[in-house]
Amino acid sequence: MKRARRYEAEYRGRRVRVTIPERRDQRAYEGDLSDILQDVLRDTFGPEATAALANAVRVQVNGGLKDRTVRRQLKWFADRLVEMLGGEEAYVRLCKEAGVPSVGDGR
């Protein structure tokens, strides 16, 4: 049996050791954050659900969000989702299969 990891932390001004047991149903993800996000999404959503999620995010991006930072971040996220699906053509096809009208990327 694998031993739980121990971490040093400060609690009420004292250094303590904290044990965090591994979850059996949790997969360890490695890589940069973008890759980890894509791995988690692939493990969580099927292709049609990913297309529907990309579509919902694009609706918000194209819907006239006032905050440019939020709009840029959401566009990045939608682009990653579409990229995960294999590009625009796959996105449009999967949206049709899911019964969701596809929204373009607003370019």
N, CA, C and O of each residue as an XYZ file, in Angstrom:
428
protein
N       0.827     -1.165      0.000
C       0.000      0.000      0.000
C       0.892      1.256      0.000
O       1.883      1.334      0.726
N       0.517      2.208     -0.816
C       1.283      3.428     -0.950
C       1.061      4.336      0.259
O      -0.069      4.521      0.713
N       2.153      4.898      0.770
C       2.048      5.804      1.916
C       1.542      7.169      1.480
O       1.854      7.642      0.387
N       0.772      7.783      2.329
C       0.261      9.126      2.061
C       1.404     10.128      2.117
O       2.355      9.958      2.880
N       1.303     11.174      1.302
C       2.318     12.227      1.304
C       2.169     13.098      2.552
O       1.078     13.286      3.090
N       3.309     13.617      2.981
C       3.311     14.538      4.122
C       3.842     15.882      3.652
O       4.778     15.964      2.857
N       3.226     16.911      4.157
C       3.606     18.271      3.803
C       3.850     19.072      5.068
O       3.210     18.846      6.095
N       4.784     20.013      4.984
C       5.015     20.939      6.087
C       4.121     22.142      5.856
O       4.006     22.627      4.731
N       3.493     22.622      6.904
C       2.642     23.807      6.820
C       2.752     24.586      8.113
O       3.212     24.071      9.132
N       2.322     25.835      8.056
C       2.301     26.648      9.264
C       0.857     26.772      9.721
O      -0.030     27.121      8.942
N       0.638     26.481     10.995
C      -0.707     26.556     11.569
C      -0.608     27.265     12.900
O       0.062     26.791     13.818
N      -1.276     28.405     13.006
C      -1.275     29.212     14.233
C       0.142     29.494     14.731
O       0.441     29.401     15.922
N       0.994     29.840     13.779
C       2.357     30.214     14.128
C       3.317     29.065     14.370
O       4.481     29.294     14.697
N       2.854     27.837     14.216
C       3.721     26.666     14.436
C       3.886     25.898     13.134
O       2.982     25.878     12.299
N       5.028     25.276     12.965
C       5.252     24.383     11.817
C       4.670     23.018     12.165
O       5.010     22.439     13.197
N       3.806     22.514     11.316
C       3.199     21.205     11.541
C       3.339     20.364     10.287
O       3.550     20.881      9.190
N       3.216     19.049     10.473
C       3.224     18.122      9.333
C       1.789     17.725      9.046
O       1.040     17.346      9.947
N       1.416     17.817      7.782
C       0.060     17.516      7.361
C       0.107     16.305      6.436
O       0.915     16.250      5.509
N      -0.755     15.351      6.696
C      -0.847     14.172      5.846
C      -2.105     14.284      4.991
O      -3.207     14.480      5.504
N      -1.920     14.157      3.694
C      -3.056     14.208      2.777
C      -3.108     12.870      2.054
O      -2.254     12.586      1.214
N      -4.103     12.046      2.372
C      -4.180     10.730      1.730
C      -4.546     10.860      0.253
O      -5.268     11.776     -0.142
N      -4.043      9.940     -0.544
C      -4.380      9.896     -1.963
C      -5.806      9.382     -2.109
O      -6.221      8.454     -1.414
N      -6.546      9.996     -3.020
C      -7.882      9.485     -3.329
C      -7.732      8.366     -4.342
O      -6.967      8.485     -5.299
N      -8.442      7.309     -4.139
C      -8.338      6.179     -5.060
C      -8.953      6.474     -6.416
O      -8.530      5.918     -7.430
N      -9.956      7.355     -6.436
C     -10.623      7.658     -7.699
C     -10.021      8.878     -8.392
O     -10.574      9.355     -9.383
N      -8.910      9.386     -7.894
C      -8.305     10.593     -8.442
C      -7.106     10.223     -9.295
O      -6.232      9.469     -8.866
N      -7.071     10.762    -10.508
C      -5.954     10.532    -11.400
C      -4.929     11.638    -11.196
O      -5.300     12.799    -11.024
N      -3.660     11.298    -11.212
C      -2.606     12.307    -11.096
C      -2.361     12.905    -12.471
O      -2.119     12.180    -13.437
N      -2.423     14.210    -12.556
C      -2.202     14.903    -13.815
C      -0.849     15.586    -13.779
O      -0.456     16.150    -12.758
N      -0.137     15.534    -14.900
C       1.162     16.174    -15.000
C       1.218     16.980    -16.279
O       0.536     16.654    -17.250
N       2.021     18.028    -16.292
C       2.201     18.863    -17.470
C       1.871     20.302    -17.149
O       1.600     20.659    -16.003
N       1.901     21.142    -18.213
C       1.552     22.539    -17.952
C       0.044     22.647    -17.747
O      -0.702     21.725    -18.077
N      -0.390     23.755    -17.213
C      -1.791     23.887    -16.804
C      -2.770     23.721    -17.958
O      -3.846     23.152    -17.772
N      -2.421     24.201    -19.136
C      -3.297     24.044    -20.291
C      -3.489     22.569    -20.634
O      -4.604     22.130    -20.916
N      -2.395     21.808    -20.608
C      -2.470     20.368    -20.889
C      -3.272     19.648    -19.815
O      -4.063     18.757    -20.124
N      -3.076     20.023    -18.568
C      -3.816     19.404    -17.472
C      -5.303     19.681    -17.622
O      -6.126     18.782    -17.450
N      -5.651     20.929    -17.945
C      -7.049     21.278    -18.152
C      -7.657     20.425    -19.260
O      -8.765     19.911    -19.110
N      -6.943     20.275    -20.362
C      -7.449     19.463    -21.461
C      -7.608     18.001    -21.049
O      -8.591     17.358    -21.418
N      -6.655     17.473    -20.292
C      -6.759     16.086    -19.819
C      -7.982     15.901    -18.923
O      -8.715     14.921    -19.057
N      -8.195     16.844    -18.013
C      -9.345     16.757    -17.110
C     -10.647     16.822    -17.903
O     -11.572     16.050    -17.651
N     -10.715     17.737    -18.851
C     -11.930     17.861    -19.669
C     -12.182     16.600    -20.492
O     -13.324     16.152    -20.598
N     -11.140     16.026    -21.070
C     -11.298     14.785    -21.842
C     -11.794     13.637    -20.955
O     -12.596     12.808    -21.385
N     -11.306     13.605    -19.716
C     -11.717     12.551    -18.789
C     -13.134     12.759    -18.270
O     -13.761     11.817    -17.786
N     -13.643     13.988    -18.367
C     -14.928     14.330    -17.783
C     -16.057     14.391    -18.804
O     -17.170     13.945    -18.524
N     -15.782     14.938    -19.981
C     -16.819     15.177    -20.986
C     -16.558     14.384    -22.257
O     -15.414     14.211    -22.678
N     -17.643     13.904    -22.860
C     -17.555     13.283    -24.171
C     -17.431     14.362    -25.235
O     -17.578     15.547    -24.933
N     -17.158     13.964    -26.492
C     -16.977     14.941    -27.564
C     -18.189     15.849    -27.794
O     -18.025     17.050    -28.007
N     -19.400     15.290    -27.755
C     -20.599     16.110    -27.984
C     -20.785     17.125    -26.859
O     -21.150     18.273    -27.113
N     -20.536     16.708    -25.616
C     -20.648     17.629    -24.485
C     -19.575     18.707    -24.568
O     -19.838     19.861    -24.229
N     -18.382     18.356    -25.008
C     -17.315     19.342    -25.175
C     -17.699     20.358    -26.238
O     -17.456     21.553    -26.071
N     -18.299     19.891    -27.338
C     -18.756     20.803    -28.388
C     -19.847     21.730    -27.860
O     -19.838     22.926    -28.151
N     -20.786     21.183    -27.086
C     -21.860     22.006    -26.519
C     -21.292     23.032    -25.538
O     -21.770     24.165    -25.484
N     -20.280     22.646    -24.765
C     -19.639     23.573    -23.830
C     -18.920     24.686    -24.594
O     -19.041     25.860    -24.244
N     -18.173     24.319    -25.637
C     -17.499     25.330    -26.466
C     -18.520     26.290    -27.050
O     -18.292     27.499    -27.098
N     -19.649     25.745    -27.495
C     -20.710     26.572    -28.061
C     -21.257     27.552    -27.020
O     -21.444     28.732    -27.318
N     -21.510     27.075    -25.815
C     -22.043     27.935    -24.758
C     -21.055     29.054    -24.411
O     -21.459     30.192    -24.169
N     -19.776     28.728    -24.389
C     -18.768     29.746    -24.094
C     -18.703     30.757    -25.237
O     -18.595     31.959    -24.995
N     -18.767     30.280    -26.477
C     -18.750     31.199    -27.625
C     -19.965     32.124    -27.630
O     -19.858     33.285    -28.025
N     -21.099     31.624    -27.200
C     -22.290     32.484    -27.110
C     -21.989     33.665    -26.191
O     -22.345     34.800    -26.507
N     -21.342     33.410    -25.069
C     -20.987     34.481    -24.134
C     -19.955     35.432    -24.737
O     -20.076     36.649    -24.598
N     -18.944     34.880    -25.404
C     -17.895     35.703    -26.010
C     -18.493     36.618    -27.073
O     -18.150     37.799    -27.137
N     -19.377     36.087    -27.900
C     -19.968     36.852    -28.999
C     -21.159     37.690    -28.547
O     -21.703     38.468    -29.331
N     -21.563     37.538    -27.298
C     -22.757     38.208    -26.803
C     -22.540     39.615    -26.300
O     -23.441     40.195    -25.694
N     -21.380     40.177    -26.531
C     -21.161     41.565    -26.150
C     -20.692     41.766    -24.724
O     -21.065     42.750    -24.085
N     -19.880     40.849    -24.213
C     -19.299     41.053    -22.880
C     -18.521     42.359    -22.859
O     -17.751     42.636    -23.779
N     -18.708     43.144    -21.847
C     -18.040     44.447    -21.742
C     -16.583     44.317    -21.299
O     -15.727     45.080    -21.746
N     -16.306     43.365    -20.433
C     -14.962     43.210    -19.872
C     -14.067     42.492    -20.885
O     -14.265     41.311    -21.170
N     -13.088     43.212    -21.421
C     -12.202     42.636    -22.446
C     -11.384     41.467    -21.915
O     -11.139     40.499    -22.635
N     -10.964     41.554    -20.667
C     -10.169     40.472    -20.080
C     -10.990     39.196    -19.988
O     -10.509     38.120    -20.341
N     -12.212     39.310    -19.520
C     -13.094     38.139    -19.428
C     -13.351     37.586    -20.822
O     -13.291     36.374    -21.030
N     -13.636     38.464    -21.775
C     -13.903     38.025    -23.141
C     -12.685     37.299    -23.732
O     -12.836     36.265    -24.381
N     -11.479     37.840    -23.507
C     -10.254     37.211    -24.019
C     -10.037     35.836    -23.383
O      -9.668     34.883    -24.070
N     -10.264     35.735    -22.075
C     -10.063     34.460    -21.385
C     -11.081     33.420    -21.841
O     -10.737     32.255    -22.040
N     -12.331     33.839    -22.007
C     -13.354     32.898    -22.475
C     -13.101     32.470    -23.914
O     -13.338     31.317    -24.274
N     -12.621     33.394    -24.734
C     -12.297     33.034    -26.122
C     -11.165     32.007    -26.133
O     -11.208     31.042    -26.895
N     -10.150     32.216    -25.284
C      -9.054     31.255    -25.187
C      -9.597     29.872    -24.818
O      -9.210     28.865    -25.411
N     -10.497     29.836    -23.830
C     -11.066     28.567    -23.369
C     -11.865     27.902    -24.490
O     -11.711     26.705    -24.733
N     -12.710     28.664    -25.169
C     -13.503     28.104    -26.277
C     -12.585     27.585    -27.377
O     -12.833     26.517    -27.937
N     -11.530     28.328    -27.690
C     -10.578     27.885    -28.716
C      -9.900     26.582    -28.322
O      -9.693     25.717    -29.173
N      -9.548     26.422    -27.040
C      -8.929     25.166    -26.582
C      -9.915     24.010    -26.723
O      -9.534     22.912    -27.129
N     -11.188     24.256    -26.387
C     -12.200     23.203    -26.503
C     -12.357     22.766    -27.950
O     -12.405     21.570    -28.239
N     -12.436     23.733    -28.863
C     -12.585     23.413    -30.290
C     -11.339     22.680    -30.792
O     -11.442     21.727    -31.563
N     -10.177     23.125    -30.355
C      -8.920     22.467    -30.720
C      -8.909     21.010    -30.253
O      -8.461     20.123    -30.980
N      -9.410     20.767    -29.023
C      -9.477     19.402    -28.490
C     -10.335     18.501    -29.357
O     -10.089     17.298    -29.450
N     -11.346     19.085    -29.992
C     -12.273     18.308    -30.817
C     -11.712     18.006    -32.199
O     -12.252     17.165    -32.917
N     -10.634     18.684    -32.576
C     -10.050     18.465    -33.888
C     -10.272     19.616    -34.855
O     -10.010     19.478    -36.050
N     -10.751     20.751    -34.356
C     -10.906     21.927    -35.194
C     -12.359     22.289    -35.454
O     -13.284     21.652    -34.951
N     -12.528     23.337    -36.261
C     -13.858     23.896    -36.527
C     -14.823     22.893    -37.148
O     -15.977     22.800    -36.729
N     -14.358     22.142    -38.142
C     -15.260     21.194    -38.815
C     -15.783     20.140    -37.853
O     -16.970     19.811    -37.864
N     -14.896     19.614    -37.026
C     -15.320     18.612    -36.040
C     -16.277     19.236    -35.024
O     -17.255     18.608    -34.619
N     -15.994     20.467    -34.617
C     -16.862     21.183    -33.679
C     -18.270     21.329    -34.256
O     -19.254     21.024    -33.581
N     -18.367     21.795    -35.500
C     -19.680     21.990    -36.138
C     -20.415     20.659    -36.252
O     -21.609     20.582    -35.964
N     -19.708     19.609    -36.672
C     -20.326     18.281    -36.818
C     -20.828     17.758    -35.472
O     -21.938     17.234    -35.384
N     -20.014     17.898    -34.426
C     -20.406     17.410    -33.107
C     -21.551     18.224    -32.517
O     -22.403     17.677    -31.816
N     -21.577     19.517    -32.792
C     -22.712     20.334    -32.343
C     -24.000     19.833    -32.994
O     -25.033     19.716    -32.335
N     -23.929     19.539    -34.288
C     -25.111     19.021    -34.995
C     -25.556     17.697    -34.381
O     -26.748     17.475    -34.167
N     -24.592     16.818    -34.100
C     -24.918     15.523    -33.495
C     -25.564     15.695    -32.123
O     -26.417     14.901    -31.725
N     -25.152     16.737    -31.405
C     -25.703     16.992    -30.068
C     -27.000     17.799    -30.127
O     -27.656     18.009    -29.106
N     -27.363     18.249    -31.332
C     -28.568     19.052    -31.477
C     -28.420     20.486    -31.013
O     -29.389     21.122    -30.598
N     -27.194     20.990    -31.087
C     -26.883     22.356    -30.655
C     -26.480     23.154    -31.876
O     -25.585     22.734    -32.610
N     -27.121     24.313    -32.124
C     -26.684     25.135    -33.251
C     -25.307     25.730    -32.963
O     -25.132     26.407    -31.950
N     -24.333     25.491    -33.832
C     -22.969     25.937    -33.574
C     -22.831     27.441    -33.799
O     -23.460     28.023    -34.684
N     -21.995     28.040    -32.976
C     -21.698     29.463    -33.047
C     -20.243     29.597    -33.517
O     -19.358     28.908    -33.008
N     -20.003     30.478    -34.481
C     -18.647     30.712    -34.964
C     -17.783     31.376    -33.915
O     -18.258     31.769    -32.850
N     -16.493     31.495    -34.237
C     -15.570     32.047    -33.246
C     -15.534     33.571    -33.221
O     -14.760     34.144    -32.453
N     -16.333     34.237    -34.022
C     -16.441     35.686    -33.947
C     -15.319     36.440    -34.624
O     -15.149     37.635    -34.385
N     -14.549     35.769    -35.464
C     -13.443     36.455    -36.157
C     -13.948     37.231    -37.332
O     -13.164     37.870    -38.033
